[in-house]
């Protein structure tokens, strides 16, 4: 069974009588990995990986960089917008190193929402820090903390990895983000665009077997084929 690493957030959490800092992740990520036949392994940020992510990648057949809080603008050389909040540089550094290493080694990689943004930053790209100021609407994150009424369509490039995985050129997605990619990182191609405003919604590296970032949340949609496709590619890589 392929081993899939899932990055985790560093948050304050409550369980039983405890209220402490914790490494957390919505269970629908691991549920989808397990349902697809993979072994889900949670990856807490580790500063040692910033210098050398190889020991982590040696253990994994695939990587999912998960969603979460804003990326610290310092990671891509920008001044923070007042609406950029909740940044965790420790997490940024770990995930950027993990994404960069996975891309270099051609380890199957899926970036989800923030994870797509992390992939872009790992290759020298930049981010739009508050989309409503740029696109003039709130459609990418209508209600904080829920995917209710958060669906919109994404147009996918013909022949792209994203189109092949989802099996259609117009794909309904669940959206919850207020940031997006701006300058595209080296080696990536934009292969998906929001129909509401043409915001880039997928990036991929055609030189890799499976390196895909999506701006939406496939883990929130049990019908989405994206995480199962990542697991299947990881299984094939493990066999090879």
C-alpha positions as CSV (number, residue, x, y, z in Angstrom):
1,X,0.0,0.0,0.0
2,X,1.4,3.4,-0.9
3,X,2.3,5.8,2.0
4,X,0.9,9.3,1.6
5,X,2.2,12.1,3.7
6,X,-0.4,14.8,4.7
7,X,1.0,18.1,6.0
8,X,-0.7,19.4,9.2
9,X,-1.5,22.8,10.6
10,X,-0.2,24.1,13.9
11,X,-3.2,25.3,15.9
12,X,-4.6,25.5,19.4
13,X,-7.0,22.7,19.9
14,X,-9.3,21.2,22.6
15,X,-9.8,17.5,23.3
16,X,-11.1,16.0,26.5
17,X,-9.8,18.2,29.4
18,X,-7.0,19.6,27.3
19,X,-6.5,22.9,25.5
20,X,-3.0,23.0,24.0
21,X,-1.1,23.7,20.8
22,X,-1.6,20.7,18.5
23,X,-0.9,19.5,15.0
24,X,-4.3,19.1,13.4
25,X,-5.9,18.2,10.1
26,X,-9.5,17.6,9.0
27,X,-10.0,13.9,8.9
28,X,-11.6,13.9,5.4
29,X,-8.1,14.1,3.9
30,X,-7.0,10.8,5.6
31,X,-10.4,9.3,5.0
32,X,-10.0,9.7,1.3
33,X,-6.5,8.4,1.3
34,X,-7.5,5.3,3.2
35,X,-10.6,4.8,1.0
36,X,-8.4,4.8,-2.0
37,X,-6.1,2.1,-0.5
38,X,-3.3,4.3,0.8
39,X,-1.7,4.6,4.2
40,X,-2.2,8.2,5.5
41,X,0.7,9.6,7.6
42,X,0.4,13.0,9.2
43,X,3.4,15.3,8.9
44,X,3.9,17.9,11.6
45,X,6.2,20.8,10.7
46,X,9.9,20.0,11.4
47,X,12.5,22.8,11.1
48,X,15.1,20.2,10.1
49,X,13.4,19.5,6.8
50,X,14.1,23.1,5.7
51,X,17.7,22.2,5.2
52,X,17.1,18.6,3.9
53,X,13.6,17.1,3.2
54,X,15.1,13.9,1.9
55,X,14.6,11.8,5.1
56,X,10.8,12.6,5.0
57,X,10.6,11.9,1.2
58,X,12.4,8.6,1.6
59,X,9.5,7.4,3.7
60,X,6.7,8.5,1.3
61,X,5.2,7.4,-2.0
62,X,3.1,10.6,-2.4
63,X,2.6,14.0,-0.7
64,X,-0.5,16.1,-0.1
65,X,0.2,19.7,0.9
66,X,-3.1,20.6,2.6
67,X,-5.2,23.7,3.0
68,X,-5.0,26.2,5.9
69,X,-4.0,29.6,6.9
70,X,-2.3,32.3,4.9
71,X,1.3,31.9,3.7
72,X,3.6,34.4,5.3
73,X,4.4,37.1,2.6
74,X,8.0,37.0,3.7
75,X,8.3,33.6,2.1
76,X,7.8,35.3,-1.3
77,X,9.4,38.6,-0.6
78,X,6.3,40.8,-0.1
79,X,5.1,43.1,2.6
80,X,2.1,41.8,4.5
81,X,-1.3,43.1,3.6
82,X,-3.4,44.0,6.7
83,X,-5.8,41.2,5.8
84,X,-3.1,38.5,5.6
85,X,-3.6,36.8,9.0
86,X,-2.9,33.7,10.9
87,X,0.5,33.0,9.3
88,X,2.7,30.2,10.7
89,X,6.3,30.6,9.3
90,X,7.3,27.2,10.8
91,X,4.7,25.5,8.7
92,X,5.5,27.5,5.6
93,X,9.2,26.6,5.7
94,X,8.4,22.9,6.2
95,X,5.9,22.7,3.4
96,X,7.9,24.7,1.0
97,X,10.9,22.4,1.5
98,X,8.7,19.3,1.2
99,X,7.1,20.6,-2.0
100,X,10.4,21.6,-3.5
101,X,11.9,18.2,-2.7
102,X,8.9,16.3,-4.0
103,X,9.1,18.2,-7.3
104,X,12.8,17.6,-7.6
105,X,12.4,13.8,-7.0
106,X,9.2,13.5,-9.0
107,X,7.3,12.2,-5.9
108,X,3.6,12.4,-6.7
109,X,2.4,15.8,-5.3
110,X,-1.0,17.3,-4.8
111,X,-1.4,20.8,-3.4
112,X,-4.8,21.7,-2.0
113,X,-5.8,25.4,-1.8
114,X,-3.1,26.8,0.4
115,X,-1.1,23.8,-0.8
116,X,-1.2,25.1,-4.4
117,X,0.0,28.4,-3.1
118,X,2.8,26.8,-1.3
119,X,3.9,24.9,-4.4
120,X,3.9,28.2,-6.4
121,X,6.0,29.9,-3.7
122,X,8.4,26.9,-3.6
123,X,9.2,27.6,-7.3
124,X,9.7,31.4,-6.8
125,X,6.1,32.4,-7.5
126,X,4.1,35.1,-5.6
127,X,0.6,35.4,-4.2
128,X,-2.3,37.8,-4.3
129,X,-2.9,38.5,-0.7
130,X,-6.6,39.5,-0.7
131,X,-8.6,38.5,-3.7
132,X,-11.6,40.9,-3.2
133,X,-9.2,43.8,-3.7
134,X,-8.0,42.3,-7.0
135,X,-11.1,40.7,-8.5
136,X,-13.8,42.8,-6.9
137,X,-16.0,40.1,-5.3
138,X,-16.2,37.6,-2.5
139,X,-17.2,34.5,-4.5
140,X,-14.0,32.5,-3.6
141,X,-14.8,32.6,0.1
142,X,-18.5,33.5,0.6
143,X,-18.8,32.3,4.3
144,X,-15.9,31.8,6.7
145,X,-15.5,28.3,8.0
146,X,-18.0,26.5,5.7
147,X,-18.3,25.3,2.1
148,X,-22.0,26.1,2.1
149,X,-22.9,28.0,-1.1
150,X,-19.2,27.9,-2.0
151,X,-19.4,26.0,-5.3
152,X,-18.1,27.5,-8.6
153,X,-17.0,26.0,-11.9
154,X,-13.4,25.8,-13.1
155,X,-12.5,25.6,-16.8
156,X,-9.6,23.1,-17.4
157,X,-7.2,23.1,-20.3
158,X,-7.7,20.3,-22.8
159,X,-5.2,17.5,-22.3
160,X,-4.0,18.8,-18.9
161,X,-3.4,16.5,-16.0
162,X,-6.2,18.2,-14.1
163,X,-8.6,17.5,-17.0
164,X,-7.5,13.9,-17.3
165,X,-7.9,13.3,-13.6
166,X,-11.4,14.8,-13.2
167,X,-12.6,13.6,-16.6
168,X,-14.2,16.8,-17.8
169,X,-13.3,20.2,-19.1
170,X,-15.7,22.1,-16.8
171,X,-15.4,21.0,-13.2
172,X,-17.6,22.0,-10.2
173,X,-15.5,22.8,-7.1
174,X,-15.8,23.7,-3.5
175,X,-14.0,27.0,-2.7
176,X,-12.8,28.6,0.5
177,X,-9.9,31.0,0.0
178,X,-9.1,34.7,-0.1
179,X,-5.7,34.5,-1.6
180,X,-4.5,33.2,-4.9
181,X,-1.4,32.8,-7.2
182,X,0.0,35.8,-8.9
183,X,3.3,35.4,-10.6
184,X,3.6,31.7,-11.6
185,X,6.5,29.8,-10.2
186,X,9.2,28.4,-12.5
187,X,8.3,25.3,-14.4
188,X,4.6,25.5,-13.7
189,X,1.8,26.0,-16.2
190,X,-1.7,27.3,-15.4
191,X,-4.2,24.8,-16.6
192,X,-7.4,25.8,-14.9
193,X,-9.3,29.1,-14.4
194,X,-12.3,30.1,-12.4
195,X,-15.2,30.8,-14.7
196,X,-16.3,33.8,-12.5
197,X,-13.1,35.8,-13.1
198,X,-10.4,33.7,-14.8
199,X,-8.4,33.4,-11.5
200,X,-5.8,30.6,-11.9
201,X,-7.3,27.5,-10.2
202,X,-4.8,24.8,-11.2
203,X,-1.1,24.7,-11.7
204,X,0.9,21.7,-12.8
205,X,4.5,20.8,-13.9
206,X,4.3,18.8,-17.1
207,X,7.9,17.5,-16.6
208,X,6.7,15.5,-13.5
209,X,4.5,12.4,-13.6
210,X,2.0,13.9,-11.1
211,X,2.6,17.5,-9.8
212,X,-0.7,19.3,-9.5
213,X,-2.0,22.2,-7.4
214,X,-5.7,22.9,-7.2
215,X,-7.2,26.1,-5.6
216,X,-10.3,24.3,-4.4
217,X,-11.0,21.6,-1.8
218,X,-11.3,18.0,-3.2
219,X,-11.2,16.6,0.3
220,X,-14.5,18.2,1.0
221,X,-16.2,16.4,-1.9
222,X,-16.4,12.6,-1.5
223,X,-17.0,12.3,-5.2
224,X,-13.8,14.0,-6.2
225,X,-11.3,11.8,-8.0
226,X,-8.2,14.0,-7.1
227,X,-6.9,12.4,-3.9
228,X,-7.6,8.8,-5.2
229,X,-5.7,9.7,-8.4
230,X,-2.7,10.9,-6.3
231,X,-2.9,7.6,-4.3
232,X,-3.0,5.6,-7.5
233,X,0.0,7.4,-9.0
234,X,1.9,6.8,-5.7
235,X,1.0,3.1,-5.9
236,X,2.4,2.9,-9.4
237,X,5.5,4.8,-8.4
238,X,6.0,2.4,-5.4
239,X,5.8,-0.6,-7.8
240,X,8.3,1.0,-10.2
